[in-house]
Amino acid sequence: MGQVRLGVNIDHVATVRNARGGALPDPVRAALVAIAAGADGITAHLREDRRHIRDEDMARLKRGISKPLNFEMAATDDMVAIALATRPHASCLVPEKRSERTTEGGLDVVGGHDHLKVVTTELKRAGIRVSLFIEPSREALEASHSIGAPVIELHTGAWCDALAHGESERADAEFERIRTAAAFTRELGIECHAGHGLDFDTARTISALPEIVELNIGHFLVGEAIFIGLPAAIAQMRKAMQEGRAAGESKR
């Protein structure tokens, strides 16, 4: 299956910048450092309230990086217009609430099917690869297939949260949901990504699943960078992912 791609989310470099209201640290510089360290792409979430990434950041990222730019966005008219003007390599449609500190769950692809299909079609027509950030369930996958999304990103937050709280039974059940959903993407012909809450250990574990093509990781890497530097954090993450993929392949 080859190695799993690593998309590095640089949102929280912008969070630190915005805490002081200045220009530093620069998220575009962080993206360039991440690419030099081995990132396969850069992810940035332009939120409605612009709490971290700003419009000019997206424009500068599109101009300044040599790897694919993944634009995380709510499925709103405003964000669609910005995506069409920016023309990133990919747009990942995510749910968004102003009260959230981070994205807390997957899109309601069943309830929002018709609207999401219109947005997905418009972005695809512009040559933008569309992914939907969803819960690991059969219903969500079937709806994503009906919407016409070529890619889904499985929300791994519940699994990571269970592990962080030492809830082994819940963690096992959540990982089984992820494993089953990932396997179903092959049947549907949808490319499978995953993300949210991943660290070195969980990235190693999930990389063993043969259907996983890409992981998108941000907050953990930015946090680790405080202690060991961003290049070292990315190198260690890539090593963990490679170990996981090798372990998975040895079992098949």
C-alpha positions in Angstrom: 0.0 0.0 0.0 3.0 2.4 0.4 3.6 4.9 3.1 0.9 7.0 4.7 1.0 10.7 3.7 1.4 13.2 6.5 -0.6 16.5 6.3 0.6 19.0 8.9 -2.0 21.4 10.2 -0.5 24.8 11.1 -3.6 26.4 12.7 -2.1 26.7 16.2 1.0 28.4 15.1 -1.5 31.1 14.1 -3.1 30.8 17.5 0.2 31.7 19.2 0.7 34.6 16.8 -2.8 36.0 17.4 -2.3 35.8 21.2 -0.1 38.9 20.9 -1.8 40.4 17.8 1.4 40.7 15.8 2.9 38.9 12.9 5.0 36.2 14.7 5.2 33.3 14.7 4.4 33.2 11.0 2.2 30.2 10.0 3.6 30.3 6.5 7.1 29.9 7.8 5.9 27.0 9.9 4.5 25.4 6.7 7.8 25.8 4.9 9.7 24.3 7.8 7.2 21.4 7.9 7.6 20.7 4.2 11.4 20.8 4.5 11.1 18.3 7.4 9.0 15.9 5.3 5.4 16.9 5.4 3.5 15.8 2.3 1.0 18.7 2.5 -0.2 21.5 4.7 -3.6 21.9 6.2 -5.2 25.1 7.5 -8.7 25.8 8.8 -10.1 29.2 8.0 -12.8 29.5 10.7 -15.8 31.9 10.5 -14.5 33.9 13.4 -10.9 33.8 12.1 -9.7 32.7 15.5 -6.4 31.5 14.1 -5.9 31.3 10.4 -6.8 34.5 8.5 -7.8 35.1 4.9 -4.3 36.5 4.1 -2.7 33.4 5.5 -4.6 31.2 3.1 -3.6 33.4 0.2 0.1 33.4 1.3 0.1 29.7 1.8 -1.3 29.1 -1.7 1.4 31.3 -3.1 4.3 30.3 -0.9 4.3 26.5 -0.5 5.4 23.8 -2.9 3.2 21.0 -1.5 -0.6 20.5 -1.6 -2.7 22.9 0.5 -5.7 21.4 2.2 -8.3 24.1 3.0 -10.4 23.0 6.0 -13.7 24.9 5.8 -17.3 25.0 6.8 -19.8 24.4 4.0 -20.9 28.1 3.8 -21.3 30.4 0.8 -18.6 32.6 2.2 -16.1 29.8 2.5 -16.9 28.4 -0.8 -16.2 31.8 -2.4 -12.9 32.0 -0.7 -12.0 28.4 -1.7 -12.9 29.2 -5.4 -10.7 32.3 -5.2 -7.8 30.5 -3.5 -8.0 27.3 -5.5 -6.3 25.0 -3.0 -5.3 21.5 -3.9 -8.1 20.2 -1.6 -10.9 21.4 0.6 -12.0 19.4 3.6 -15.6 20.2 4.7 -15.9 20.2 8.5 -18.6 21.2 11.0 -18.1 24.4 12.8 -19.6 26.0 15.9 -18.4 29.3 17.3 -18.4 27.8 20.8 -16.0 25.0 19.9 -12.3 25.2 20.8 -11.7 22.6 18.1 -13.9 20.6 15.8 -15.7 18.2 18.1 -17.3 15.8 15.7 -17.9 14.8 12.2 -20.2 16.4 9.6 -23.9 15.5 9.7 -23.7 14.1 6.2 -27.1 12.4 6.4 -29.1 15.5 7.6 -27.0 17.9 5.4 -26.8 15.6 2.4 -28.4 17.9 -0.2 -26.5 21.1 0.8 -23.2 19.2 1.0 -23.8 17.7 -2.4 -24.2 21.1 -3.9 -21.0 22.4 -2.3 -19.1 19.3 -3.2 -20.1 19.5 -6.8 -19.2 23.2 -7.0 -15.7 22.7 -5.6 -15.1 19.6 -7.7 -16.1 21.5 -10.8 -13.3 24.0 -10.0 -10.8 21.2 -9.8 -10.5 21.1 -6.0 -10.3 17.7 -4.4 -13.1 17.5 -1.8 -13.0 15.5 1.4 -15.7 15.2 4.1 -14.8 15.0 7.8 -17.1 12.3 9.1 -17.8 10.0 12.0 -16.6 6.4 11.4 -20.0 4.9 10.6 -21.5 3.0 7.7 -24.4 5.6 7.5 -21.9 8.5 7.2 -19.9 6.7 4.6 -22.9 5.8 2.5 -24.1 9.4 2.6 -20.6 10.6 1.6 -20.6 8.3 -1.3 -24.0 9.6 -2.4 -22.8 13.2 -2.0 -20.0 12.4 -4.5 -17.0 13.0 -2.2 -13.9 11.3 -3.6 -12.3 11.4 -0.1 -13.4 11.1 3.5 -11.5 11.9 6.7 -12.4 9.7 9.6 -12.8 11.6 12.9 -10.5 9.8 15.4 -11.1 12.1 18.4 -13.4 9.7 20.4 -10.8 6.9 20.1 -7.9 9.2 21.2 -10.0 10.7 24.0 -10.8 7.2 25.4 -7.1 6.3 25.3 -6.1 9.5 27.0 -8.6 8.8 29.9 -7.5 5.2 30.3 -10.9 3.9 29.1 -9.7 0.7 27.4 -13.0 -0.8 26.6 -14.3 2.4 25.0 -11.1 2.8 23.2 -11.3 -0.7 21.8 -14.9 -0.1 20.6 -14.0 3.2 19.0 -11.0 1.8 17.2 -13.2 -1.1 15.9 -15.5 1.6 14.5 -12.6 3.2 12.7 -11.2 -0.1 11.4 -14.7 -1.2 10.1 -15.3 2.2 8.5 -11.9 2.3 6.9 -12.5 -1.2 5.4 -15.8 0.0 4.0 -14.2 2.8 2.1 -12.5 0.3 -0.1 -15.8 -1.2 -1.0 -17.2 2.2 -1.9 -14.1 3.3 -3.8 -13.5 6.3 -1.5 -10.0 7.4 -0.5 -9.6 7.2 3.3 -7.9 9.8 5.5 -8.0 10.2 9.3 -7.3 12.8 11.9 -8.1 14.6 15.2 -6.3 14.1 18.5 -3.5 11.8 17.0 -0.1 11.6 18.7 2.9 9.4 18.0 1.3 6.2 19.5 -2.1 6.6 17.9 -0.6 7.5 14.6 1.5 4.4 14.7 -1.5 2.3 15.5 -3.9 3.7 12.8 -1.2 3.6 10.1 -1.4 -0.2 10.3 -4.8 0.0 8.7 -4.2 -0.7 4.9 -7.0 1.7 3.7 -5.5 4.7 5.5 -3.8 6.9 2.9 -3.3 10.1 4.8 -3.2 11.5 8.4 -3.7 15.1 9.2 -2.1 16.2 12.4 -1.7 19.6 13.9 -2.2 20.5 17.6 0.0 17.6 18.9 2.9 18.5 16.5 2.8 22.2 17.3 2.8 21.3 21.0 5.7 18.9 20.6 7.6 21.6 18.7 7.8 23.7 21.8 10.0 21.1 23.4 11.9 19.4 20.5 11.4 21.7 17.5 9.0 21.2 14.6 11.4 19.3 12.3 12.2 16.8 15.0 8.5 16.4 15.9 7.6 15.7 12.2 10.5 13.3 11.8 9.4 11.4 14.9 5.8 11.3 13.6 6.9 10.1 10.2 8.9 7.3 11.9 5.9 6.3 14.0 3.7 6.2 10.9 6.2 4.1 8.9 6.6 1.7 11.8 2.8 1.3 12.0 2.5 0.7 8.3 5.3 -1.9 8.3 3.7 -3.7 11.2 0.4 -3.8 9.5 1.9 -5.1 6.3 3.8 -7.8 8.2 0.5 -9.2 9.5 -1.1 -9.5 6.1 
